Amino acid sequence: MSTGAGIDVQRQLESLIQDFRAGDPPMPVIVLHAEDAAYDDRVTELVDELREGQQSHGTRLAVAPTEPPRDDADPDPTAQAVRLLRDLGDSRKWGGRSASYRPYSFPRLGLVRALQDATDDPEMDAHWPTAPAGTPDGNVQREQAQTRLLRILARQRWRPVRPERRNRQALLNDVQQFLPAGVLGALTSLLTRPEWYIAVLAGIGLMILLAALNHVPGRAPLFLWLRRESRWFLTTTFLQSAARRQSTSVRLLRPVRSWRAIAARAYDVAEAMREGGVFPLQLYALALFEDLRDNHRRVSWDLRGLKRTRPPVLILRQVSRENGGIELIRAVSDVRSRRSELDPLLIVAGVAAHDAPLLDRGTDTDAPPNGVTSRSQPLSRPARLQQRLRHWYDEWAGNLRADQSPSRTNALPWVLRIALPHEELLQLRQADWRCVRARHRPPVARIVWSAYSLALVLALAATVGVMHARDLHRTYCSAGLLTADRDTELRPAPGGGTECVGISAGGVRFGSHLEGGSDSEGGRLRELEKLVHAENAKVLRRNPRAYVTVVYAGPLSSATVDPSLVKGAEELAGVYLAQRVVNENYRVKLRVLLANGGADMGHQRFTADAIARYADRDPSVVGVVGFGRDLQSSPAVTRRLQEAGLPIVSGTNSATYLPKDFSNWLSLAAPDEHQAEALGLVARQLRGKGEAPYALVLARDTKASQDRYTSEQAYYGGEMLRKEGFRLLPSRTYRVAHGKPELRLHAESICRGEDVPSVIYFAGRVEDIGPLMTQLGVEPGCANREISILTGDDLSKAKFSGVGGRDGVAPRITLYHAALAELREAASGTAFYQDAAQHLPWLEPGGVTYDAPGFASGQTALAHDATRALYWAASLGDVRQSRAATWVNLRVVKLEGMATGTIDFTDAPLFGERHGHSIVLARVRRTPEGLSQAEVLCSRPAGVSKPLDVKQCSIE
């Protein structure tokens, strides 16, 4: 600064700017003028130096064109003032890219300019009303004029008339408003857990659609009434006087009413602007203040007010009546006096000494009034100008409230006139020139909350999101970018790969995750899943208050080493059949949820946890059907469901210890101990009355697996042989590697030893019987001897030649096995097969019998009966029962006419085994034609407690 006055004024400006960093001080219109008119040029030079200093400090600064008007320009001072304000709506006039943060935006000032352009459009000249307001002709003309005005505004896109290059920028601004809608569309699509690219395409597609609808030619922009400038336009009290009792309601869900409100307000304001006067000027000033206040709003999504730490400055080099500067300052003071909010605009103006009195309120002539105001009166000369400036500002701010009163007739309240003495305007020696430094420190908000930090955060969030999404997709069966169905998980499958396990309470379909299994079995499982889910949807749609939910937990996936889905598919068919029969004949409906325990139920513990967690959320779940495989984890599974209050009715789990240890366990399968006792009837006949023959227990090695069934079978089988008087050889266990049993060395040792057993109790799985028969059928010592093999119910799943299967027996070997379902005797007294032919779509009418493929193993029948028994307890008295009541009601279940006979739980004690299970003893041997033929030795349907005897089970 080259003058003492410049140095002091610049310091006072910096003091105001420092106050602005901490709060919102009132910003005056600082009018500088010389005490002596001869120094007017020095004041203009001082204002230029202030502008250069503020620009070097990074202040958002605009310079209004206050040059003398051209000869052909409008001499009206108010029109000249409007011209000055209109140009300030260009963000490029408020500093370049070097200014702090991003450029200003002026949507409200742009809306006022658009209304002004539409009002001045020559097309409107012939459409303004000429008839008096309130008359029929006047009302019609007014509606026609409003329609024409809205057409012009729509053609302008409700934007000011501007060059084509700026129209493209306005197009980008319009598109930006649909970015949140696109993000919302993408996030909404993510809730359905699609692939990430589907969510991105959904968001981009929504943005493109909205942008296309927004720019339909001749139509108003989309969501016009929701723009911030439109909300201000309808709600500001400054325009209430122009409204004619029109609604100002702006609501997202009421677009028609909102559009009518903004249309009526636009026409009212256009009429007022057409009449001229000070109203357009004050409206422009108000719009400018609102835009600047919004540009410095501290509480905003981008914290722009915390980043823009310097207030905007408007420079008026030399104001006068001719260039509209005096009228502009008056309008600024008037608008600020009417509104309650403080705006950040700091105005610095230079005025000629003889024009300074024109800024007094009520002064309309060039003649200055007598006397001067206190703000122009200097203090004692020895005091420095800097001290006087601070005193004047404090005095002005303190008297601001009183000076805004209409009764005050002195200077304009928001104008701080500073009379500069001539000695302060003298140019200093160049060595004494001072540069007032600005304390500049980047605000924390600008560093932390900036485009760079946002990019960094977005990059980190994207990285974390991608890693999280990959983890979700690797962990859960159904996952999106952010969410997943946590009721199901992907777990390792035997032999490699993964399988989907858990409870399908949402859209997960276990059939779609199959990696093994034959095409027919996999297709059958997918078809059954589709049927069950369709039936569930029907129940929820038609009977939302009268249904109970039963969970079926079974092996609904397979392993590559054993791709069989027979058990899961057959059991699920029985469960679905029970659901259809119940829902067609009972008031309380049955909803079935599917839970996959994995291949051979290897992940049943996780499945039990998932069922228990889901049951905590859904009180309609009353119990579980399934868990038909006895594993090491079976006690923990039963205990977990017992803690959740869920009873279990299993169809095929023959564990002896579970009903003794848990009160929530009931099974339709004859326990392993009972099976061994029944097979003892055969062993007794095989022993004969001579010398005690040798016997052997051959069991699968379960140390490296979860299997408990074979160890239970081996224990009870050995006890049975010992009880029947056989001489037991040391038991043998065979390993299973890569899904295949290692039996060759065992077969050689058994058949070539000194003591060859005549009876072998095989405690293994159905998939191991074929290799065993092959080994024994060719080994010397066994191939030429009659050998009997006794085994448990797992062999009921075998498919011998007589029923179109793949399994068989060696020529001189007879196989005796237990089965869990007596179907032949019960067939005449049940509607099971009739219902199956009606509701299972793949069955041919008339071809459904107890020994047909899919029914002979008894898996379907047992699952059907277990589901019917659990449903009966959950709907006792044809009333929906609670979970606890269902548990209690199970002890009074007695159902006749089921697929396996009579299901009777009335004699089932707590913590004890019950009687009356269905059981079958079957014999398989080679016929002279070389085929394996299966036949029933003896059987007992469910509900009959009388034990079998040797006479019934004669092998002769």
Secondary structure, DSSP 8 states (H G I E B T S, - for coil): --BHHHHHHHHHHHHHHHHHHHS-----EEEEEESSGGGHHHHHHHHHHHHHHHHHTT--EEE---S---TTS---HHHHHHHHHHHTT-GGGS--TTSSSS----HHHHHHHHHHHHHH-GGGTTTS--S-TTSHHHHHHHHHHHHHHHHHHHHTTTS----HHHHHHHHHHHHHTTHHHHHHHHHHHHTT---HHHHHHHHHHHHHHHHHHHT-TTS--TTGGGSHHHHHHHH-GGGGGG--S------TT-HHHHHHHHHHHHHHHHHHHHH-TTHHHHHHHHHHHHHHHHHT-SSSTT-HHHH--S--EEEEEEE-TTTTHHHHHHHHHHHHHH--S----EEEEEE-GGGGGGGBTT--SSS--SS--TTTS---TTS-HHHHHHHHHHHHHHTHHHHTSTT--SB-TTEEEEEE-GGGSSB--GGG-----------HHHHHSSHHHHHHHHHHHHHHHHHHHHHHHHHBSSB-SS-B-TTEEEEE-TTSSEEEEEEESSS--GGGG--SS-HHHHHHHHHHHHHHHHHHHHHHHH-TTSEEEEEEEE--S--SSS---HHHHHHHHHHHHHHHHHHHH-SSEEEEEEEE--GGGTTHHHHHHHHHHHHHH-TTEEEEEE--S-BTTHHHHHHHHHHTT--EEESS---SSHHHH-TTEEESB--HHHHHHHHHHHHHHHH-SSS--EEEEEEE--TTS-B-HHHHHHHHHHHHHHHTT-EE---EEE-EETTEE--HHHHHHHHHSSS--SEEEEES-GGGHHHHHHHHHHSTTTTTS-EEEEE-GGGGG--BGGGT-SB---TTEEEEEEES---HHHHTT-SHHHHHHHH-TTS-TT---TTSTTTTTSHHHHHHHHHHHHHHHHTGGGS---HHHHHHHGGG-EEEEETTEEEE-TT--TTS-----BEEEEEEEE-TTS-EEEEEEEEE-BT--S---TTTT---
